[in-house]
Amino acid sequence: MADQNSKLKSDDRQSLLADIAEMYFIEGKNQAEIAKLVGVTRSNISRMLKDARNSGIVQIQINRPIREDQSMADQLINRFDLIDARVVVVDQSSLSLELLGKAAANELMAQLKPGWVIGTSWGTGISATVEEITKEPSLHELKVVQLLGALGARIEDYDAHAIVRRLAEKLDAEGFYINAPFLVKDNGIAESLLENRSVQETLVQGKRVDVALLGVGSSDMQHCSFYLADYVTRKEIQEIQQAGAIGDVCGRFFDINGEMTALKFQNRLIGISLADLLRIPVRIGVAGGKAKILPIIGALKGRLINVLVSDAKTIAEVLKQTE
């Protein structure tokens, strides 16, 4: 009975904290006014507001505005014949991924039309983009298609199934999944899996994609998602680098000129073909940071992406190196 009374008292206090928080944050009453209404001192109200935040009753979200450099974006569009580009001005490196995600989400929503099919890879940039998506009521009958097999669920940003599911839920869309790993032991196994009925169903949808969200990966060991997730060995990454690869889009490795390379590795992939990837009308690349400068250049030259969302520091160097 004592435990039950204790719980009731706890519930009553939580309810009181919520009432006080609503009066302060929503109704705009000051602490003195709330103290008078509740019958306690102003200092008590101050402590209770602090308790409301510490206990999670009050959660503060800051919607930081995005600043974009249109001049740099225009240079990118003209130099690489892009459909569009967004260059985010980032003051703090810790905010870079969040702001890139917001800008990429805005770009996706601006491109989307009712009935469209959205394709997606995985990675930190894609995950950050999905996080910022909000449902637009005018968009209906959408589909979300996984373009590359699963990397695994140990790292949420690389969990392809989770990304498709999150995006489909946010857009009230139908999701299509590749129930296979992104990389297998040899091309014989890859060919067999690519003929699997469930995989084929998703790849057929992949041929119908109207707009794709694509990460731009690096072959550098410190930043290569395949290596960081223990899906490829150090030796394999070294072989990929020796083939001239500087980055990848959807597992398709390319050199600085955008030419395909490390083909032995690519033949082991489970996902959309290069030809089908290049047929997608709108291919939005999301990437930023020093490690992505060369991969972005290669992806642009190879036309693997035709829309780019990045940050100003990265793009300044991309423009400098491609003058």
URTA-V850310 format. One record per pair of residues at least 24 apart in sequence whose C-alpha atoms are under 8 Angstrom apart, sorted by sequence separation. I is the first residue (numbers start at 1). GAP is how many residues later the second one is. If there is no record, write none. Layout:
# URTA-V850310
I_GAP, I_GAP
This chain:
# URTA-V850310
101_24, 105_24, 109_24, 114_24, 115_24, 118_24, 120_24, 144_24, 178_24, 282_24, 283_24, 284_24, 285_24, 286_24, 289_24, 290_24, 293_24, 294_24, 20_25, 100_25, 101_25, 104_25, 105_25, 114_25, 115_25, 116_25, 117_25, 118_25, 119_25, 120_25, 121_25, 143_25, 177_25, 240_25, 278_25, 282_25, 284_25, 289_25, 293_25, 297_25, 101_26, 102_26, 103_26, 113_26, 114_26, 115_26, 116_26, 117_26, 118_26, 119_26, 120_26, 121_26, 176_26, 219_26, 220_26, 278_26, 288_26, 97_27, 101_27, 102_27, 105_27, 106_27, 112_27, 114_27, 115_27, 116_27, 117_27, 118_27, 119_27, 120_27, 121_27, 219_27, 277_27, 20_28, 21_28, 97_28, 100_28, 101_28, 105_28, 114_28, 115_28, 117_28, 119_28, 120_28, 150_28, 218_28, 219_28, 20_29, 100_29, 101_29, 142_29, 144_29, 149_29, 150_29, 152_29, 176_29, 218_29, 219_29, 98_30, 101_30, 102_30, 127_30, 142_30, 143_30, 144_30, 145_30, 146_30, 148_30, 149_30, 150_30, 151_30, 217_30, 218_30, 17_31, 21_31, 97_31, 101_31, 102_31, 126_31, 142_31, 143_31, 144_31, 145_31, 146_31, 147_31, 149_31, 150_31, 151_31, 216_31, 217_31, 17_32, 139_32, 140_32, 141_32, 142_32, 143_32, 144_32, 145_32, 146_32, 149_32, 150_32, 151_32, 216_32, 217_32, 66_33, 124_33, 130_33, 140_33, 141_33, 143_33, 149_33, 216_33, 17_34, 18_34, 123_34, 124_34, 133_34, 148_34, 149_34, 215_34, 216_34, 17_35, 122_35, 123_35, 135_35, 136_35, 214_35, 215_35, 66_36, 122_36, 127_36, 130_36, 134_36, 135_36, 214_36, 21_37, 66_37, 122_37, 126_37, 130_37, 133_37, 134_37, 135_37, 14_38, 122_38, 133_38, 256_38, 18_39, 121_39, 256_39, 258_39, 259_39, 17_40, 18_40, 257_40, 258_40, 122_41, 256_41, 257_41, 258_41, 256_42, 258_42, 255_43, 258_43, 259_43, 120_44, 254_44, 257_44, 258_44, 254_45, 256_45, 257_45, 258_45, 258_46, 247_47, 248_47, 183_48, 246_48, 247_48, 254_48, 246_49, 247_49, 249_50, 247_51, 248_51, 246_52, 247_52, 249_55, 146_56, 147_56, 145_57, 147_59, 145_60, 146_60, 145_61, 145_64, 206_66, 158_67, 203_68, 212_68, 223_68, 203_69, 207_69, 211_69, 214_69, 216_69, 206_70, 207_70, 210_70, 211_70, 212_70, 213_70, 214_70, 215_70, 216_70, 209_71, 210_71, 211_71, 212_71, 213_71, 214_71, 215_71, 216_71, 220_71, 207_72, 208_72, 209_72, 210_72, 211_72, 212_72, 213_72, 214_72, 215_72, 207_73, 211_73, 213_73, 218_73, 155_74, 218_74, 151_75, 154_75, 217_75, 194_76, 216_76, 152_77, 190_77, 193_77, 194_77, 218_77, 151_78, 190_78, 217_78, 189_79, 190_79, 216_79, 151_80, 187_80, 190_80, 216_80, 186_81, 187_81, 186_82, 187_82, 185_83, 216_83, 184_84, 183_85, 184_85, 183_86, 184_86, 119_87, 126_87, 182_87, 183_87, 117_88, 126_88, 182_88, 126_89, 181_89, 182_89, 119_90, 125_90, 180_90, 117_91, 118_91, 119_91, 124_91, 214_91, 117_92, 118_92, 119_92, 120_92, 121_92, 122_92, 123_92, 116_93, 117_93, 118_93, 119_93, 120_93, 121_93, 122_93, 178_93, 116_94, 117_94, 118_94, 119_94, 120_94, 121_94, 116_95, 118_95, 112_99, 111_100, 123_102, 148_102, 108_103, 147_103, 148_103, 108_105, 149_120, 148_121, 149_121, 148_122, 149_122, 148_123, 147_124, 148_124, 147_125, 121_129, 126_160, 125_161, 125_162, 108_176, 104_180, 104_182, 100_186, 100_187, 100_188, 96_192, 83_199, 104_205, 103_206, 100_209, 100_210, 100_211, 96_215, 80_220, 80_221, 88_221, 90_221, 84_222, 85_222, 86_222, 87_222, 88_222, 89_222, 90_222, 83_223, 84_223, 85_223, 86_223, 87_223, 88_223, 89_223, 82_224, 83_224, 84_224, 85_224, 86_224, 87_224, 88_224, 89_224, 81_225, 82_225, 87_225, 82_226, 87_228, 72_240, 69_243, 72_243, 76_243, 72_244, 75_244
